[in-house]
Amino acid sequence: MSEERKGFLRGMFERATGAAPQELQTEQPPADESRNKPGLFERLKAGLKKTTDGLVGRIDALVLGKKEIDADTLEELEEILITSDIGVKTTVELIRSLEQRLSRNELKDGAALRGALKDELLARLLAHHTPLRLEGTAPFTILVVGVNGVGKTTTIGKLAAKYAAEGRKVLLAAGDTFRAAAAEQLEIWGDRAGVSVIRHQEGADPSAVAFDACKAAVSRGTEILIIDTAGRLHTKVNLMEEMKKIHRVIGREIPGAPHETLLVLDGATGQNALSQARLFKESAGVTGIALTKLDGTAKGGIVVAVSHEFGLPVRFIGVGEGIDDLREFEPNEFVDALFQTS
């Protein structure tokens, strides 16, 4: 790779991770840097600050200090939830549940309403929550889908780094052969994580890349194969038809593959993310969600909406640019961080 190309990709990588890849680093971080690093929960809370301020902050301004909760209060709460990207369908269900609690005289004041809402949100997240289990199948194949710009390649890189750090043997496939620099960006992530990348030339058939990656994964004894895909094709082939073709190819080479079809969504796009989830679930057989860029939005209620409306588990959330800021989603931890305002 040329020095000029390295310089260009260094900038891309640093913006995605907050750090340069190892082979491009010129300085080592201070030896005691980790001592000042916030704990995982504090980092999660910090990453969700905009959502907390935009959603819970507005709820607190509405209800705290109220000595009586009435129908008008719930109507105002409904507006807050909808404008925080909880979604109309989920919001209607939430308000209906709260109205039932109100009729049973369970919402005596603002604090009770706040607690009830927290419980209702958590219940909807837990209803569809299942962690991603990698054991029992090898190579466990993860097909990563989503439109351009949502952070697919970065998410794959962070997953590769996570699994490699756990001592797993990981292989990446650069199936996004249409976006400029996509394969090179993935190779930088592979170098950083110490994992190999299967790639073809730009514009190649994505299914051919997937085929070669499956062959390589089997022959090398790979534990986890992660396949990147295009978010937009520069041909007449429909994107969803290409996804189906890749499904067929990898299914022939590895029994049961893909074992996970992970849809990456940009949490900051709000209702557009719901539209993408609907399209990909219908056409690509999505089995899990990764929501990125939640640190950049005040409308992180999309986490609840996308999981509840489509019955899909949220597997990972991105709450920062650091390599450790792609987190396995834990509903209890998420809701606690969201409602802890101090």
Long-range contacts (C-beta under 8 A, 24 or more apart in sequence): 1-184, 5-184, 8-181, 9-181, 9-184, 9-185, 9-188, 12-181, 12-185, 13-185, 13-188, 13-189, 13-192, 15-321, 16-151, 16-154, 16-157, 16-321, 17-154, 17-157, 17-158, 17-321, 17-322, 17-323, 18-320, 18-321, 18-322, 18-323, 19-322, 19-323, 21-188, 21-189, 21-191, 21-192, 22-191, 22-192, 23-191, 23-192, 40-327, 41-333, 41-336, 41-337, 43-319, 43-320, 43-324, 43-325, 44-319, 44-327, 44-333, 44-334, 44-337, 45-337, 45-340, 46-295, 46-319, 46-320, 47-294, 47-295, 47-319, 47-320, 47-325, 48-294, 48-295, 48-300, 48-319, 48-334, 48-337, 48-338, 49-295, 50-295, 50-296, 50-297, 50-298, 50-300, 51-84, 51-294, 51-297, 51-298, 51-299, 51-300, 51-301, 51-338, 52-337, 52-338, 52-339, 52-340, 52-341, 53-298, 54-84, 54-297, 54-298, 54-299, 54-300, 55-80, 55-81, 55-84, 55-298, 55-299, 55-300, 55-301, 55-338, 56-338, 56-339, 56-341, 57-341, 58-84, 59-114, 59-117, 60-114, 60-341, 62-110, 63-110, 63-111, 63-113, 63-114, 64-110, 64-111, 64-114, 65-110, 66-109, 66-110, 66-113, 67-109, 68-108, 68-109, 69-102, 69-107, 69-108, 69-109, 69-110, 69-112, 69-113, 70-102, 71-99, 71-102, 73-113, 74-98, 74-99, 74-102, 77-113, 77-117, 81-301, 83-299, 84-298, 84-299, 84-300, 84-301, 85-270, 85-271, 85-299, 85-300, 85-301, 85-302, 85-305, 86-301, 86-302, 86-304, 86-305, 87-271, 87-274, 87-301, 87-302, 87-304, 87-305, 87-308, 87-309, 89-305, 89-308, 89-309, 90-124, 90-304, 90-305, 90-308, 90-309, 93-124, 93-308, 94-120, 94-121, 94-124, 114-339, 118-335, 118-339, 121-304, 121-335, 122-331, 122-332, 122-335, 124-304, 124-307, 124-308, 125-303, 125-304, 125-307, 125-308, 125-314, 125-331, 125-334, 125-335, 126-331, 126-332, 127-308, 128-307, 128-308, 128-311, 128-312, 128-313, 128-314, 129-307, 129-313, 129-314, 129-329, 129-331, 130-313, 131-313, 131-315, 131-328, 132-260, 132-288, 132-315, 132-328, 134-163, 134-168, 134-223, 134-224, 137-256, 137-259, 138-221, 138-222, 138-223, 139-171, 139-214, 139-217, 139-218, 139-222, 139-223, 139-224, 139-225, 139-254, 140-223, 140-224, 140-225, 140-259, 140-260, 141-214, 141-217, 141-224, 141-225, 141-226, 141-227, 141-250, 141-254, 141-257, 141-258, 141-259, 141-260, 142-224, 142-225, 142-226, 142-227, 142-258, 142-259, 142-260, 142-261, 142-262, 143-227, 143-229, 143-246, 143-247, 143-250, 143-257, 143-258, 143-260, 143-261, 143-262, 144-226, 144-227, 144-228, 144-229, 144-262, 144-264, 145-229, 145-243, 145-261, 145-262, 145-263, 145-264, 145-280, 145-284, 145-286, 146-231, 146-263, 146-264, 146-265, 146-276, 146-280, 147-231, 147-232, 147-276, 148-179, 148-230, 148-231, 148-232, 149-231, 149-266, 150-231, 150-264, 150-265, 150-266, 150-269, 150-276, 150-292, 151-264, 151-266, 151-292, 151-293, 151-318, 152-176, 152-228, 152-229, 152-231, 152-264, 153-182, 153-185, 153-186, 153-189, 153-228, 154-189, 154-292, 155-262, 155-264, 155-290, 155-292, 155-316, 155-318, 155-326, 156-186, 156-189, 156-226, 156-228, 157-185, 157-186, 157-188, 157-189, 157-190, 157-192, 157-193, 158-189, 158-318, 158-323, 158-325, 158-326, 159-226, 159-316, 159-326, 160-189, 160-190, 160-193, 160-195, 160-226, 161-189, 161-192, 161-193, 161-323, 162-326, 163-223, 163-224, 164-193, 164-194, 164-195, 165-193, 168-223, 168-224, 169-220, 169-221, 169-222, 169-223, 169-224, 170-195, 170-222, 170-223, 170-224, 170-225, 170-226, 171-195, 171-196, 171-197, 171-198, 171-213, 171-216, 171-217, 171-220, 171-222, 171-224, 171-225, 171-226, 172-196, 172-197, 172-198, 172-213, 172-225, 172-226, 172-227, 172-228, 173-197, 173-198, 173-199, 173-209, 173-210, 173-212, 173-213, 173-225, 173-226, 173-227, 173-228, 174-198, 174-199, 174-200, 174-209, 174-228, 175-206, 175-209, 175-210, 175-213, 175-227, 175-228, 175-229, 175-230, 175-246, 176-206, 176-228, 176-229, 176-230, 176-231, 177-201, 177-202, 177-203, 177-204, 177-205, 177-206, 177-209, 177-230, 178-202, 178-203, 178-230, 178-232, 178-233, 178-234, 178-235, 179-230, 179-231, 179-232, 182-228, 186-228, 196-220, 203-234, 206-230, 206-242, 206-246, 207-242, 207-245, 207-246, 207-249, 210-246, 210-249, 210-250, 211-249, 211-250, 211-253, 214-249, 214-250, 214-253, 214-254, 214-257, 215-253, 217-254, 218-253, 218-254, 225-254, 225-257, 227-258, 240-279, 240-280, 240-283, 240-284, 243-280, 243-283, 243-284, 244-283, 244-284, 247-284, 247-285, 260-287, 260-288, 260-315, 261-285, 261-286, 261-287, 261-288, 262-286, 262-287, 262-288, 262-289, 262-290, 262-315, 262-316, 263-288, 263-289, 263-290, 263-312, 264-289, 264-290, 264-292, 265-289, 265-290, 265-291, 265-292, 265-302, 265-306, 266-291, 266-292, 266-293, 267-291, 267-292, 267-293, 267-294, 267-296, 267-297, 267-299, 267-300, 267-302, 267-303, 267-317, 267-318, 268-293, 268-294, 268-296, 268-297, 268-299, 270-297, 270-299, 270-302, 273-302, 273-306, 274-302, 274-305, 274-306, 274-309, 277-306, 277-309, 277-310, 277-312, 278-310, 281-310, 281-312, 286-312, 287-312, 287-313, 288-312, 288-313, 288-314, 288-315, 289-313, 289-314, 289-315, 290-314, 290-315, 290-316, 290-317, 290-318, 290-326, 291-316, 291-317, 291-318, 292-317, 292-318, 292-326, 293-318, 294-318, 294-319, 295-319, 295-320, 295-321, 295-325, 300-338, 303-329, 303-334
